[in-house]
Amino acid sequence: MMSEETTPRLFSSASFDLFLSEHRLMGSRCTTCAATYLPPRAICPACLSDQMEWLQASGQGQLAAFTVIYSGPTFMVEQGFDRKNPYISGIVTLAEGPSISARITGLDPLKPEEIRIGSPLSVDFIDTGTGETHQTALAFRAA
Ligand SMILES: [Zn+2]
């Protein structure tokens, strides 16, 4: 499927972010040993091959770990998050195997005791800004 791409993209975090802005969760898969990486890697750490192909992740995963953030970075404060309105940052184990850090939505950060490790999650894309300042954050939403 990805061979239909008009312009090949480097297996880099910049490409990963560009795909995110298109609401696609993309990683790389080693064509030598089939290891999968999200974000993508250009060289396979497992077998040192540089024969990679793009892989679009299903967007399904499970919550592996989480932290409630009360004092976030500036761009989160600008989105209205603070001590009274915290948000959740987590590690998601993707159906394809790799784990990735992301915002977690659809769960109540004020009731962390009710959040279950292993909860099923689906990818969500959070857009902020427009034009030059447009950014897309990777998030996963609880079912
Ligand atoms: Zn490999």
Boltz pocket constraint, residues with backbone or C-beta under 6 A from the ligand:
constraints:
  - pocket:
      binder: B
      contacts: [[A, 30], [A, 31], [A, 32], [A, 33], [A, 34], [A, 35], [A, 44], [A, 45], [A, 46], [A, 47], [A, 48], [A, 49]]
      max_distance: 6.0
